[in-house]
Amino acid sequence: MLSDKAFIKRVGECFLEDEEFEIKTRSSIPSLIAEIKAARLPIYPSSLGWFLSGETATSATTAFAKRNNTPRPTPCTLAQAQAMLAAFPLREIADTQASDTTPHGLTGTTWAERAGGFLLPPEESAELLVPLARWDATDAPHRLDVARLLLADRAANPNCTMIEYAVWCWTPCDEVLAPLHVAAAQGDVDMVKLLLEFGADPAKKDGHGETAVDMARKKGHDDVVRLLEGLSATVNTTGASTAVADTTVNTTEASEETEKEKETTGGAAEENETREKAAVKARDSKEHL
């Protein structure tokens, strides 16, 4: 578990490197927050991701890509995450960055256009969620609670990948890693369920053409494989049922059209027969006269 003192040190190192500002607070989270606000230090998704996970999305992706069992940094506690997110809400962070029409040098699109209905665009979401997906289930049982804080109200995009992050950051973008890929490869079935709950796409492929279930299968995580394959089967069954239903509707509609045609044809035939009888009657009457 990360102590408050260690957490404050992590935050201080981030501001010292990025803003050349030295944090004076040493042991109190409320004092830390007060000092950050008093100094008007900027909080970005990248810095927030570092506070929470102790690593950037780039380092998390690199560690995952190398498959070299790089030790994971100690994640923050739930209380530390709650305190930082309460003091610096994602909506405020997004609103601040949205005022910059070309953040990180990206041109031609606004923040809202890149965000696509979420508070944070994919590359900003990746800074938070990709490192979080690496949290160890045993050492960080609170990881799901922190993930919910980031995903709630369509804040972070669960389908973010490192390919978007690589637009402005030099990272091994060929991985095209989404949080679901990382969670599945680690066998974290609870994180997989949570990401799916918030709309993660199980069919999304990484840079090598593999889906989350492919990664779980290679690692021997049978519980994750069963979950994702069961989800796929449900989708396929639903699709088949919908197709059958559509066929039934189409067949019914065709039958109704046929009946209408028969009624129309039958009515026309009766009308013609009546006219013919009337004509014959009129002709007979003239011949009689």
Secondary structure in CASP SS format (residue, H / E / C, confidence):
PFRMAT SS
TARGET T0000
AUTHOR 0000-0000-0000
METHOD secondary structure of the structure
MODEL  1
M C 1.00
L C 1.00
S C 1.00
D H 1.00
K H 1.00
A H 1.00
F H 1.00
I H 1.00
K H 1.00
R H 1.00
V H 1.00
G H 1.00
E H 1.00
C H 1.00
F H 1.00
L H 1.00
E H 1.00
D H 1.00
E C 1.00
E C 1.00
F C 1.00
E C 1.00
I C 1.00
K C 1.00
T C 1.00
R C 1.00
S C 1.00
S C 1.00
I H 1.00
P H 1.00
S H 1.00
L H 1.00
I H 1.00
A H 1.00
E H 1.00
I H 1.00
K H 1.00
A H 1.00
A C 1.00
R C 1.00
L C 1.00
P C 1.00
I C 1.00
Y C 1.00
P H 1.00
S H 1.00
S H 1.00
L H 1.00
G H 1.00
W H 1.00
F H 1.00
L H 1.00
S H 1.00
G C 1.00
E C 1.00
T C 1.00
A H 1.00
T H 1.00
S H 1.00
A H 1.00
T H 1.00
T H 1.00
A H 1.00
F H 1.00
A H 1.00
K H 1.00
R C 1.00
N C 1.00
N C 1.00
T C 1.00
P C 1.00
R C 1.00
P C 1.00
T C 1.00
P C 1.00
C C 1.00
T C 1.00
L H 1.00
A H 1.00
Q H 1.00
A H 1.00
Q H 1.00
A H 1.00
M H 1.00
L H 1.00
A H 1.00
A H 1.00
F C 1.00
P C 1.00
L H 1.00
R H 1.00
E H 1.00
I H 1.00
A H 1.00
D H 1.00
T H 1.00
Q H 1.00
A H 1.00
S C 1.00
D C 1.00
T C 1.00
T C 1.00
P H 1.00
H H 1.00
G H 1.00
L C 1.00
T C 1.00
G C 1.00
T C 1.00
T C 1.00
W H 1.00
A H 1.00
E H 1.00
R H 1.00
A H 1.00
G C 1.00
G C 1.00
F C 1.00
L C 1.00
L C 1.00
P C 1.00
P H 1.00
E H 1.00
E H 1.00
S H 1.00
A H 1.00
E H 1.00
L H 1.00
L H 1.00
V H 1.00
P H 1.00
L H 1.00
A H 1.00
R C 1.00
W C 1.00
D C 1.00
A C 1.00
T C 1.00
D C 1.00
A C 1.00
P C 1.00
H C 1.00
R H 1.00
L H 1.00
D H 1.00
V H 1.00
A H 1.00
R H 1.00
L H 1.00
L H 1.00
L H 1.00
A H 1.00
D H 1.00
R H 1.00
A C 1.00
A C 1.00
N C 1.00
P C 1.00
N C 1.00
C C 1.00
T C 1.00
M H 1.00
I H 1.00
E H 1.00
Y H 1.00
A C 1.00
V C 1.00
W C 1.00
C C 1.00
W C 1.00
T C 1.00
P C 1.00
C H 1.00
D H 1.00
E H 1.00
V C 1.00
L C 1.00
A C 1.00
P H 1.00
L H 1.00
H H 1.00
V H 1.00
A H 1.00
A H 1.00
A H 1.00
Q C 1.00
G C 1.00
D C 1.00
V H 1.00
D H 1.00
M H 1.00
V H 1.00
K H 1.00
L H 1.00
L H 1.00
L H 1.00
E H 1.00
F C 1.00
G C 1.00
A C 1.00
D C 1.00
P C 1.00
A C 1.00
K C 1.00
K C 1.00
D C 1.00
G C 1.00
H C 1.00
G C 1.00
E C 1.00
T C 1.00
A H 1.00
V H 1.00
D H 1.00
M H 1.00
A H 1.00
R H 1.00
K H 1.00
K H 1.00
G C 1.00
H C 1.00
D H 1.00
D H 1.00
V H 1.00
V H 1.00
R H 1.00
L H 1.00
L H 1.00
E H 1.00
G H 1.00
L H 1.00
S H 1.00
A H 1.00
T H 1.00
V H 1.00
N H 1.00
T H 1.00
T H 1.00
G H 1.00
A H 1.00
S H 1.00
T H 1.00
A H 1.00
V H 1.00
A H 1.00
D H 1.00
T H 1.00
T H 1.00
V H 1.00
N H 1.00
T H 1.00
T H 1.00
E H 1.00
A H 1.00
S H 1.00
E H 1.00
E H 1.00
T H 1.00
E H 1.00
K H 1.00
E H 1.00
K H 1.00
E H 1.00
T H 1.00
T H 1.00
G H 1.00
G H 1.00
A H 1.00
A H 1.00
E H 1.00
E H 1.00
N H 1.00
E H 1.00
T H 1.00
R H 1.00
E H 1.00
K H 1.00
A H 1.00
A H 1.00
V H 1.00
K H 1.00
A H 1.00
R H 1.00
D H 1.00
S H 1.00
K H 1.00
E H 1.00
H H 1.00
L C 1.00
END
